[in-house]
Amino acid sequence: MRLVIQKCGPSSVSVDGQVIGAIKKGFVILVGVSDQDQAEDLDYCVRKVSKMRIFEDEAGKTNLNLDAVGGAILSISQFTLLADTRKGNRPSFVHAAPPEMAEAYYDKFNQELVKLGFEVQTGRFGADMTLNIQNEGPMTIILDSRDK
């Protein structure tokens, strides 16, 4: 799995002009699922997201996690994170998971975060979505389960 995690303020996702998910503070996470992903990739990503310390403490150090700041998650499925741009000018998506697999992993990823007590808002799998992200910092982290 490949994730892009953005520390953010008020952020939302819309489909056809209607807001379907919104948070006040926390993470916007773009979620890409590879055709090679296994259950351990999903578990690794859930564990890392749930403990990631990228919020500042009273001394200004990035020591606080999402739970410590009362943050939420806005999770967006994003197969384009698996783009292969090594050859030619048009990205290839041959390593993105097939839609059925990607949707199952995306749903499970979100469910596991909810089980850990996080508020998780989502986009709509496969939809043309508009994101309104207020990136703070800016702080953007790329997490790839293959790099563990």
N, C-alpha and C positions, 0 to 999 in steps of 0.2 A: 504494500500500500504506500502511496505517496500522498503526504498531506502538506498543505501550506497553512500555517497557523498565524493569524494576525491578531495582535493585541488591539482591542478596539473599544471605542465608546459606542454611542447609539448607532446601531446598524440594522438593516432590514433587507428582506428579499421580497420581490414582487413578481407575480405572474399576471399577465394581461392587465396591468395597472392596479392590481389588488395586492396589498401587503399580506403575505401568507406566513411570515415569520419575522420576529423582531426581538432584539435584546437591547438593554441599556448599557451594559458593560461586560466585557469578557473576551471570548475568542470568536472570530469568524474562521471557520475551518473549511478549506476546500479539500474534498476527499476524492482521490483517484485510486481505482482498484485495478491491479494488474492481472492478466490472465494466469500468472504464476503464483498469485497469493494463496496462502494457506491460513488455517485458523490461528497459527502462531503469529502471523503477520498482523492480523486484526488485534490479537491480545496485546502484542507489543505496542501498537499505536494507541490503544485505549489506555494502557498503563502510563505511557509517556505523556499523553495529553492530560490525564488526571493529576499528574504530579508536577507538570512543567511550571517552573518558578520564573516568571517573566514580569511580574508586577513589583513595583518598588515598595520597600518598607519605609519606615519613618526616617531612615538614614539615606534614602535614595538608592539603595542597592536592590537589584532584582532578586529578592529572596522570597516573594510571596507567590503562592499558586492561586488558581482560580477559586478554589474553595475559601481561601483566606480573605479574598476581597469580595466574596458574595457574587461572583460573576456567573454568567450564563454562556451557552454555546449556540452559535448560529452555524449549522452544518449544511454544506452545499456539495452535492455530488458534482464532480468535475473530471470527466474522462480525459480531457485535454491535457491533464497533468502527465499523462503517459505518452505524450507526443515524442516521436523520434525525429529529430531534425538534422541528423548527420548526413543525409543524402538528399540532394536536390533542394528545392525551395518550398515544397508543399509538405507539411508534417505528415508522418505516417502514424497511425494509431493501432497498428497490428498487435501491440502488447497490452492494449487496454482490454480489460475483461469484457466478455460478452454481456449484453445488457442484463440478462437474468442473474448472472453471477454477481455483477457489479451492484445491482439493486439489493440483492440479498446481503452482501457484505456491508453496504452502506447502511441498510436498516439495522443490521446486527451491531455495527459500530455505534450507532446512535442509541440503541437499546441498552448496550453495556454501559454507556456513560450515564444514562438515566438511572440504571440500577445502582450506580455509585453515588447517586444523589444530586447529579447536576441537572439543571434546567437545560433542555436541548430543544431549540427551535430548528426547523428544517426548511429547505427549499422543496421543490417537487422534482423527483427523479425524472430525467428525460425532458423536462420542460425548458422552454426559452425563458430564462429568468433575468431580472434586473436586480443587481446588488447595489445597495447604498451602504458603503463601509466607511466609518470614521476611524481610520487607522491611527493608533496612538503610539507615539515614539519617534518615528515609526519603528515598529517592532514586528518583523515578519520572520518566521522560522520555517525552514523546509525540513520535514521529517520523512525519511524513506525507510521502511521496514527492512529493505535489503541492505542498508548500510549499518545494521546493528553489529 
